[in-house]
Amino acid sequence: MNKSALTRATDPSSAPTPGYLYNDISKSLTSPQSCVETMNFLVSRLSKNNPHVKKKSLKVLGKCAAHPASRGMMKRAVVQNPAAIGAIKDAMAYRGSVDAVTGDRYNADVREAAKECLEVVYSDAGDG
């Protein structure tokens, strides 16, 4: 598990996660144990109250699960962990504080990312 890359990918800023980080993180998932450690870190980031951290954690989970380098190990790790599925489903109903400038957009982005993450985790596409 590359903790520094995961922390950079899920930072609390509104800036998008650089695309190369998705690739780097996915390529580091070479064993079921590394998938479980990465998933546990990302699920723990879902407990943060920042919508940017939640959205980015969900995006990283989804991208890693869909990446061919993980060979379906990340999907299995997430599906076999009821706490992870529960955290993702909780994010689908996320209602954070409303921002004065953007309104509910960031919260809606979290809900959309959670929906996409579940779709990827439960999809059959890409399983070797």
C-alpha positions, 0 to 999 in steps of 0.5 A: 500500500502506497500511503503517501499516494493514497493521501495525496489522491484523497486530499481535502482540497477541491482540486481534482485528483491527478490521473497518474495517481489512479494508475500508480495506486492500481499498479501497487495492488499486486496481492490480496493483502495489499488490496485489503489494506488499501480498501481499509485505508480508503474506507477509513477516509470515508468517515471524514466529514469533508465532501472532497475527501469522501468523493475522492476516496470513492473515486479511487476505490472505483478506479482501482476496482476497475483497473486491469492491474488489480485482476478483480482482487479489489472488487473481491476485497470490497464485496467481501467486506460488509463494512466497506459496502455499508460505508459506500451505501451510507455515502449514497445518502450523504447530506453534508453542510450546504455551502453558501456559494456552491449549495449542495453540489459537493454533497451531490458529487459524493452521492454520485461517486458512491453510486458509480463506485457500487456499480463498478464493484458489482459489475462483471466487466473486466474480471480476468 
